[in-house]
């Protein structure tokens, strides 16, 4: 016997073992487990009996952190307007762009707060 024939027969045997193993794995994966013996018949009734009839409701107070932060932002923008007006920041193109950005932010926050107040009433 030559070395090549031994190697071929070993390779064939390994391939056959892998094929058999794959078939066993697929068969076990596709098999439906029999749970009748492992789960008691009254399991669902016992679990349902342990659930309280009414859950206690937690009382949560509404917080207004977002609204408070928006009011603080509105006040900070108003202060920034006054500082920009006193210093004359609108005379340069960059200063004018900063002022317009602050105006747009102020307007957006004011509209947001107004819509929220309008929806609440």
C-alpha positions as CSV (number, residue, x, y, z in Angstrom):
1,X,0.0,0.0,0.0
2,X,1.2,3.4,-0.8
3,X,1.0,6.5,1.3
4,X,-1.5,8.1,-1.0
5,X,-4.0,5.3,-0.7
6,X,-3.8,5.4,3.1
7,X,-4.4,9.1,3.1
8,X,-7.4,8.7,0.8
9,X,-9.0,6.0,2.9
10,X,-8.4,8.1,6.1
11,X,-10.0,11.2,4.4
12,X,-12.9,9.2,3.2
13,X,-13.5,7.8,6.7
14,X,-13.3,11.3,8.2
15,X,-15.8,12.7,5.6
16,X,-18.1,9.8,6.3
17,X,-17.9,10.4,10.1
18,X,-18.6,14.1,9.6
19,X,-21.6,13.3,7.4
20,X,-23.0,10.9,10.0
21,X,-22.4,13.5,12.7
22,X,-24.2,16.2,10.7
23,X,-27.2,13.9,10.1
24,X,-27.4,13.2,13.8
25,X,-27.2,16.9,14.7
26,X,-29.9,17.8,12.1
27,X,-32.1,15.0,13.4
28,X,-31.8,16.2,17.0
29,X,-32.5,19.8,16.1
30,X,-35.6,18.9,14.1
31,X,-37.0,16.6,16.8
32,X,-39.9,18.0,18.9
33,X,-39.1,17.7,22.6
34,X,-41.5,15.8,24.8
35,X,-42.3,18.3,27.6
36,X,-45.2,16.4,29.0
37,X,-43.0,14.6,31.5
38,X,-40.9,17.6,32.5
39,X,-43.7,20.2,33.1
40,X,-46.4,19.3,35.7
41,X,-50.0,19.4,34.5
42,X,-51.0,22.1,37.0
43,X,-48.0,24.4,36.3
44,X,-50.0,27.1,34.6
45,X,-52.7,27.2,37.3
46,X,-50.1,27.5,40.0
47,X,-48.3,30.4,38.2
48,X,-51.6,32.2,37.6
49,X,-52.6,31.8,41.2
50,X,-49.4,33.5,42.4
51,X,-50.1,36.7,40.3
52,X,-51.7,39.4,42.4
53,X,-55.1,40.4,41.2
54,X,-54.3,44.2,41.1
55,X,-50.9,45.6,40.9
56,X,-50.1,48.6,43.1
57,X,-50.0,51.8,41.0
58,X,-47.0,54.0,41.7
59,X,-47.8,57.7,42.0
60,X,-45.4,59.7,40.0
61,X,-45.2,63.4,40.2
62,X,-44.8,65.2,36.9
63,X,-41.5,67.0,36.6
64,X,-40.9,70.0,34.4
65,X,-37.1,69.9,34.0
66,X,-37.3,70.5,30.2
67,X,-39.7,73.4,30.5
68,X,-37.5,75.0,33.3
69,X,-34.4,74.5,31.1
70,X,-36.2,76.2,28.2
71,X,-37.2,79.2,30.3
72,X,-33.6,79.4,31.6
73,X,-32.4,79.3,27.9
74,X,-34.8,82.0,27.0
75,X,-33.5,84.2,29.8
76,X,-29.9,83.5,28.8
77,X,-30.6,84.4,25.2
78,X,-32.2,87.6,26.3
79,X,-29.1,88.5,28.3
80,X,-27.0,87.6,25.2
81,X,-29.2,90.0,23.1
82,X,-28.5,92.9,25.6
83,X,-24.8,92.2,25.6
84,X,-24.6,92.0,21.8
85,X,-26.6,95.3,21.5
86,X,-24.4,97.1,24.0
87,X,-21.2,96.0,22.4
88,X,-22.4,96.6,18.9
89,X,-21.7,93.1,17.6
90,X,-24.0,93.7,14.6
91,X,-21.5,96.0,12.8
92,X,-19.4,93.1,11.5
93,X,-20.6,90.2,9.3
94,X,-19.7,87.6,11.9
95,X,-21.4,89.6,14.7
96,X,-24.6,90.0,12.5
97,X,-24.5,86.2,11.9
98,X,-24.2,85.5,15.7
99,X,-27.1,87.9,16.4
100,X,-29.3,86.3,13.8
101,X,-28.5,82.9,15.2
102,X,-29.4,84.1,18.7
103,X,-32.7,85.6,17.4
104,X,-33.6,82.4,15.6
105,X,-32.9,80.3,18.7
106,X,-34.9,82.7,20.9
107,X,-37.8,82.6,18.4
108,X,-37.7,78.8,18.2
109,X,-37.8,78.4,22.0
110,X,-40.5,81.0,22.4
111,X,-42.7,79.3,19.7
112,X,-42.0,75.9,21.4
113,X,-43.1,77.2,24.8
114,X,-46.1,78.9,23.3
115,X,-47.3,75.8,21.5
116,X,-46.9,73.7,24.7
117,X,-48.8,76.2,26.7
118,X,-51.5,76.4,24.0
119,X,-51.9,72.6,23.9
120,X,-52.1,72.4,27.7
121,X,-55.0,74.7,27.9
